[in-house]
Amino acid sequence: MHTAEELSKVLKVLADSTRLTMLKQMQEGEQCACSFVDCFDISQPAISRHLKMMRQAGLLLERRDKQWIHYRLNETSPFYSIVIDLLDKIETVEANCDCETDCAI
């Protein structure tokens, strides 16, 4: 069971279509931050803010590889099942999200 405050914080993070789309892409596996810049028509600092919010809410884990940061869903989060239930309700969108930098996973 979660407190109303804890759940409210997570729901605020999930109440954004860009963040939901990013999470949906991470449901397929780990993603480099640079791939999100290639996917969305928003700046790199805006992508970083979205990722920071999701990380602070405990929804993401990160792995650094030199200058690249790779993100994945946090399967140990107490909200993981809620997030997955929501993501499973989102239509998968085919997107051209190939990272054009040398950040191969």
C-alpha positions in Angstrom: 0.0 0.0 0.0 1.2 3.5 -0.8 0.5 6.8 0.8 -1.6 9.3 -1.1 1.4 11.7 -1.3 3.7 9.0 -2.8 1.1 8.0 -5.4 0.4 11.6 -6.2 4.1 12.3 -7.0 4.2 9.3 -9.4 0.9 10.3 -11.0 2.2 13.8 -11.6 5.2 12.3 -13.4 3.0 10.1 -15.5 0.6 12.9 -16.4 2.7 14.0 -19.4 2.4 12.4 -22.8 6.2 12.9 -23.6 7.2 11.1 -20.4 4.6 8.3 -21.0 6.0 7.9 -24.5 9.6 7.7 -23.2 8.6 5.1 -20.6 6.8 3.1 -23.4 10.0 3.1 -25.4 11.9 1.9 -22.3 9.5 -0.9 -21.9 11.2 -2.4 -25.0 14.6 -2.1 -23.3 17.3 0.3 -22.2 17.5 3.6 -24.1 20.3 6.1 -24.5 19.3 9.6 -23.6 20.5 10.8 -27.0 17.8 8.6 -28.7 15.1 10.6 -27.0 16.5 13.8 -28.4 16.3 12.2 -31.9 12.6 11.1 -31.3 11.0 14.2 -29.9 10.8 17.7 -31.2 12.1 19.2 -28.0 15.5 20.3 -26.8 18.1 18.1 -25.0 17.7 20.1 -21.8 13.9 19.4 -21.9 14.6 15.7 -22.4 17.0 15.8 -19.4 14.4 17.4 -17.2 11.8 14.7 -18.1 14.4 11.9 -17.4 15.3 13.6 -14.1 11.7 13.7 -13.0 11.2 10.1 -13.7 14.5 9.1 -12.0 13.6 11.2 -8.9 10.2 9.4 -8.7 12.1 6.1 -8.7 10.7 5.0 -12.0 14.1 4.8 -13.8 17.5 3.5 -13.3 20.5 4.8 -15.2 23.8 3.4 -16.4 26.7 5.5 -17.5 28.9 4.5 -20.3 31.6 7.1 -20.8 29.7 10.3 -21.7 26.5 8.4 -22.5 23.7 7.7 -20.1 21.3 4.8 -20.7 18.0 4.5 -18.9 15.7 1.6 -18.1 12.6 1.0 -16.1 13.2 0.4 -12.5 11.6 -3.1 -11.9 12.2 -2.8 -8.2 10.1 0.4 -7.9 7.0 -0.1 -5.7 5.1 1.6 -8.6 6.5 -0.7 -11.3 3.3 -2.7 -11.7 1.2 0.5 -11.9 3.4 1.9 -14.6 3.4 -1.3 -16.6 -0.4 -1.5 -16.4 -0.6 2.0 -17.8 2.0 1.4 -20.5 0.2 -1.7 -21.7 -2.8 0.5 -22.4 -0.8 2.8 -24.7 -0.8 2.1 -28.4 2.7 1.4 -29.6 3.9 4.1 -32.0 6.5 3.3 -34.6 9.0 6.1 -34.3 12.3 6.8 -36.0 14.4 7.1 -32.8 17.7 6.0 -34.0 20.5 7.7 -32.1 22.8 9.2 -34.6 25.7 9.4 -32.2 28.2 6.7 -31.3 26.4 5.5 -28.1 25.8 1.9 -29.0 24.5 -0.1 -26.0 
